[in-house]
Amino acid sequence: MAAGFKTVEPLEYYRRFLKENCRPDGRELGEFRATTVNVGSISTADGSALVKLGNTAVICGVKAEFATPPPDAPNKGYVVPNVDLPPLCSSRFRSGPPGEEAQVASQFVADVIENSQMIRKEDLCISPGKLAWVLYCDLICLDCDGNILDACTFALLAALRNVQLPEVTINEETALAEVNLKKKSHLNIRTHPVATSFAVFDDTLLLVDPTGEEERLAAGALTVVMDEAGRLCCLHKPGGGGLTGAKLQDCVSRAVTRHREVKKLMDEVFKSMKPK
C-alpha cells in the first residue's frame, strides 16, 4: 500500500514523513548520510581519492603535466577540473558530449577552486614565462544518488592533498626541464573548502545531503561552500524560490559544522597513511 502511494503521490508521501521531522530513509532533516573517503585509489594518477556519500560515489584522479604559462600571467600554472556523469552512474545520463548537469558541476568546481584559493596558481609555476604545471582534475561519478556537488568538492580536495610533484629544474645550458623523480613534494593546499548542499521543500523545510529522489521532488536547492576560517567561498542556488535571511544564515551555520566533520575525517585518513 505504501509503495503504491509513493508511486502515485511521491511528494505527498514525503510530506507525511517531513511532518514528523524525519525522511523515508530514516534520517532526520539535518542528518548527513554515511561519508567515507579512500585516498590513493588510482595508482597511475599523481593524486586520487574516492568519496562516498551514502550511495553517491565520486572518484577524482589528478594528472600533472608541463605547459607554457599563459601570456597574460607568465608566473601562473593551471588547474583544469572536469566532471563526468556517465550512463554508468544513472539512467538519467547518456553517452556522448557532457550534458548540462555535468557542465554545471564542472563550472561549480572551477568556481570553488578560484574563489577559495585552495591552490595558488603561482605555486604551480616552475619557470616564469617558460614552464608551469597543469593539473588535470578528472571527477567521475560512479553512482549518482543525489548531492553530486558535495561529493565532487570533497573528492577534489582529498585528491589534491594526495598529489606529489617531482622537483623540476631548468638546465641553463640546454634550456630543457630536468625532472628529479626521487625528490617529490606535496602541493601547498592553502584552504580546505567543503560544500554542504540542501534541498528546499515547500519553501520552508531544509533537508541536508539530499538523495536523488529528494532533489527531484524539492522546490529548490542550495549549496554553501565554507573554508576552515569560516569564510564563504561559494554560494550556488540553481533557481527555485527565494530563501529568507534567517534560513540562509541557518544553512551557513550548518555548513560550518559540516566543514569541521569533513576536515576531521580527511585529516584522520591522511594521518593513518603516514609511515609510523
C-alpha positions as CSV (number, residue, x, y, z in Angstrom):
1,M,0.0,0.0,0.0
2,A,2.8,2.4,1.0
3,A,4.7,1.6,-2.1
4,G,1.7,2.3,-4.3
5,F,1.0,5.6,-2.6
6,K,4.7,6.6,-3.0
7,T,4.4,5.9,-6.8
8,V,1.2,7.8,-7.3
9,E,1.8,10.7,-4.9
10,P,5.6,10.9,-4.2
11,L,5.6,14.5,-2.9
12,E,2.7,13.9,-0.5
13,Y,4.4,10.7,0.6
14,Y,7.5,12.7,1.5
15,R,5.4,15.4,3.2
16,R,4.0,12.9,5.7
17,F,7.5,11.9,6.8
18,L,8.7,15.5,6.9
19,K,5.8,16.5,9.3
20,E,7.4,14.0,11.7
21,N,10.8,15.6,11.3
22,C,12.2,12.5,9.5
23,R,12.8,11.2,6.0
24,P,11.8,7.9,4.3
25,D,15.4,6.6,4.6
26,G,15.3,7.1,8.4
27,R,17.4,10.2,8.7
28,E,16.4,13.4,10.4
29,L,16.1,16.5,8.3
30,G,19.6,17.8,9.3
31,E,21.3,14.4,9.2
32,F,24.0,13.5,6.6
33,R,24.5,10.1,5.1
34,A,27.5,8.0,6.0
35,T,30.6,9.6,4.5
36,T,33.8,7.7,3.6
37,V,37.0,8.7,1.7
38,N,39.7,6.4,0.3
39,V,42.9,8.2,-0.8
40,G,45.4,7.0,-3.5
41,S,42.8,4.8,-5.2
42,I,44.3,5.2,-8.7
43,S,48.0,4.1,-8.9
44,T,48.5,5.6,-12.3
45,A,47.4,9.1,-11.2
46,D,49.6,11.7,-9.4
47,G,46.9,12.0,-6.8
48,S,43.4,10.4,-6.4
49,A,40.5,9.9,-4.0
50,L,37.3,8.0,-3.8
51,V,34.4,9.6,-1.8
52,K,31.1,8.1,-0.9
53,L,28.1,10.0,0.5
54,G,25.6,7.2,1.1
55,N,25.1,5.6,-2.3
56,T,26.6,8.5,-4.2
57,A,30.2,7.8,-5.2
58,V,32.7,10.0,-7.0
59,I,36.3,9.3,-7.8
60,C,38.8,12.0,-8.6
61,G,42.1,11.5,-10.4
62,V,44.7,14.3,-10.8
63,K,47.3,14.2,-13.6
64,A,50.1,16.7,-13.7
65,E,51.7,17.7,-17.0
66,F,54.0,20.5,-18.2
67,A,52.6,23.5,-20.1
68,T,53.7,27.0,-21.1
69,P,52.2,29.7,-18.7
70,P,49.6,31.9,-20.2
71,P,51.0,35.1,-21.8
72,D,48.9,37.4,-19.5
73,A,50.0,35.5,-16.4
74,P,53.5,34.2,-17.0
75,N,54.0,33.3,-13.3
76,K,51.0,31.0,-13.0
77,G,50.1,27.4,-13.8
78,Y,46.7,25.8,-14.4
79,V,44.1,23.8,-12.6
80,V,41.6,22.2,-15.0
81,P,38.6,20.4,-13.4
82,N,36.2,18.2,-15.4
83,V,33.1,16.4,-14.1
84,D,31.9,13.3,-16.0
85,L,28.4,11.9,-15.4
86,P,28.4,8.7,-17.4
87,P,25.4,6.4,-18.0
88,L,27.1,4.1,-15.6
89,C,26.1,6.3,-12.6
90,S,22.5,6.8,-13.5
91,S,19.9,6.0,-16.2
92,R,19.3,9.8,-16.5
93,F,22.5,10.3,-18.3
94,R,23.5,9.3,-21.9
95,S,26.8,8.7,-23.7
96,G,28.3,11.5,-25.7
97,P,29.3,15.1,-25.0
98,P,28.8,16.3,-21.4
99,G,25.2,17.3,-20.6
100,E,24.0,20.4,-18.8
101,E,24.3,18.9,-15.3
102,A,27.9,17.8,-15.9
103,Q,28.8,21.2,-17.3
104,V,27.2,23.0,-14.3
105,A,29.1,20.7,-11.9
106,S,32.4,21.4,-13.7
107,Q,31.9,25.1,-13.5
108,F,30.9,24.9,-9.9
109,V,34.2,23.0,-9.1
110,A,36.2,25.6,-11.1
111,D,34.5,28.4,-9.1
112,V,35.3,26.7,-5.8
113,I,39.0,26.4,-6.8
114,E,39.1,30.0,-7.9
115,N,37.1,31.6,-5.0
116,S,38.6,29.6,-2.2
117,Q,42.2,30.0,-3.5
118,M,42.8,26.4,-2.2
119,I,45.8,26.3,-4.6
120,R,47.5,29.5,-5.7
121,K,48.3,29.2,-9.4
122,E,51.6,30.9,-8.7
123,D,52.7,27.9,-6.8
124,L,52.4,25.8,-10.0
125,C,54.9,28.0,-11.9
126,I,58.3,26.3,-12.5
127,S,60.0,29.0,-14.5
128,P,58.1,32.3,-15.2
129,G,57.1,32.6,-18.9
130,K,58.7,29.2,-19.7
131,L,57.3,26.3,-17.8
132,A,54.4,25.6,-15.4
133,W,52.4,22.6,-14.1
134,V,48.9,22.0,-15.3
135,L,46.8,19.8,-13.0
136,Y,44.0,18.0,-14.9
137,C,41.4,17.0,-12.3
138,D,39.0,14.4,-13.7
139,L,36.0,13.7,-11.5
140,I,34.0,10.7,-12.5
141,C,30.7,9.8,-10.8
142,L,30.3,6.1,-10.3
143,D,26.9,6.2,-8.6
144,C,24.7,9.2,-8.7
145,D,22.1,9.2,-5.8
146,G,22.0,13.0,-5.2
147,N,24.3,15.6,-3.8
148,I,26.9,15.3,-6.5
149,L,28.4,18.8,-5.8
150,D,29.4,17.9,-2.2
151,A,31.0,14.6,-3.3
152,C,32.9,16.3,-6.1
153,T,34.3,19.0,-3.8
154,F,35.3,16.5,-1.2
155,A,36.9,14.2,-3.7
156,L,38.8,17.0,-5.4
157,L,40.2,18.3,-2.1
158,A,41.3,14.8,-0.9
159,A,42.9,14.1,-4.3
160,L,44.8,17.3,-4.4
161,R,46.1,16.7,-0.9
162,N,47.3,13.3,-2.2
163,V,49.3,14.8,-5.1
164,Q,53.1,14.7,-5.0
165,L,55.0,16.5,-7.7
166,P,58.7,15.8,-8.6
167,E,61.3,18.5,-8.4
168,V,61.9,20.2,-11.7
169,T,64.7,22.5,-12.7
170,I,65.6,24.2,-16.0
171,N,69.1,23.4,-17.4
172,E,70.6,26.8,-18.3
173,E,72.8,25.3,-21.0
174,T,70.1,23.2,-22.8
175,A,67.1,25.2,-21.6
176,L,65.4,21.8,-21.0
177,A,63.5,20.7,-18.0
178,E,65.2,18.2,-15.7
179,V,62.9,16.1,-13.5
180,N,64.1,14.5,-10.2
181,L,61.6,11.7,-9.5
182,K,63.4,10.8,-6.3
183,K,62.5,14.2,-4.7
184,K,58.8,14.8,-4.6
185,S,56.8,17.3,-2.6
186,H,53.1,17.7,-1.8
187,L,51.1,20.6,-3.1
188,N,50.6,23.7,-0.9
189,I,46.9,23.4,-0.1
190,R,46.1,26.9,1.4
191,T,42.5,26.4,2.3
192,H,40.2,23.4,2.6
193,P,36.8,24.3,1.1
194,V,33.9,21.9,1.9
195,A,30.5,22.0,0.2
196,T,27.2,21.5,2.1
197,S,24.0,21.0,0.0
198,F,20.4,21.5,0.9
199,A,17.1,20.6,-0.7
200,V,14.2,23.0,-0.1
201,F,10.7,21.6,0.4
202,D,7.6,23.9,0.4
203,D,9.9,26.9,0.6
204,T,10.5,26.4,4.3
205,L,11.9,23.0,5.1
206,L,15.7,22.4,4.6
207,L,17.0,18.8,4.0
208,V,20.8,18.4,4.2
209,D,22.6,16.0,1.9
210,P,19.6,15.2,-0.3
211,T,19.2,11.9,-2.2
212,G,18.5,11.8,-5.9
213,E,14.8,11.3,-5.2
214,E,14.7,14.3,-2.8
215,E,16.4,16.5,-5.3
216,R,13.8,15.7,-7.9
217,L,10.9,16.4,-5.6
218,A,12.4,19.5,-4.0
219,A,11.2,23.0,-4.9
220,G,14.8,24.3,-4.9
221,A,18.4,23.6,-3.9
222,L,21.3,25.4,-2.3
223,T,24.9,24.6,-1.9
224,V,27.1,26.5,0.5
225,V,30.9,26.2,0.4
226,M,32.9,27.2,3.5
227,D,36.6,27.1,4.5
228,E,38.3,26.4,7.8
229,A,38.4,30.2,8.7
230,G,34.6,30.3,8.4
231,R,34.7,32.3,5.1
232,L,32.0,31.8,2.5
233,C,33.8,30.6,-0.7
234,C,30.8,29.9,-2.9
235,L,27.1,30.0,-2.9
236,H,25.2,28.0,-5.6
237,K,21.5,28.3,-6.0
238,P,20.1,27.0,-9.3
239,G,16.7,28.5,-9.4
240,G,13.7,27.7,-7.2
241,G,12.0,30.0,-4.7
242,G,13.8,32.6,-2.5
243,L,15.1,31.9,1.0
244,T,14.8,34.3,4.0
245,G,17.9,35.7,5.6
246,A,17.3,33.6,8.6
247,K,17.1,30.4,6.5
248,L,20.3,31.4,4.7
249,Q,22.1,32.0,7.9
250,D,20.9,28.6,9.2
251,C,22.4,27.0,6.1
252,V,25.7,28.8,6.6
253,S,25.8,27.7,10.3
254,R,25.2,24.1,9.3
255,A,27.9,24.3,6.6
256,V,30.4,25.5,9.2
257,T,29.6,22.4,11.4
258,R,29.8,20.1,8.4
259,H,33.2,21.6,7.4
260,R,34.6,20.5,10.8
261,E,33.3,17.0,10.4
262,V,34.7,16.5,6.9
263,K,38.0,18.1,7.7
264,K,38.4,15.9,10.8
265,L,37.6,12.8,8.7
266,M,40.1,13.7,6.0
267,D,42.8,14.5,8.5
268,E,42.3,11.1,10.1
269,V,42.6,9.4,6.8
270,F,45.9,11.2,5.8
271,K,47.3,10.7,9.3
272,S,46.7,6.9,9.0
273,M,48.6,6.9,5.7
274,K,51.8,8.3,7.2
275,P,54.5,5.8,8.0
276,K,54.9,5.2,11.7
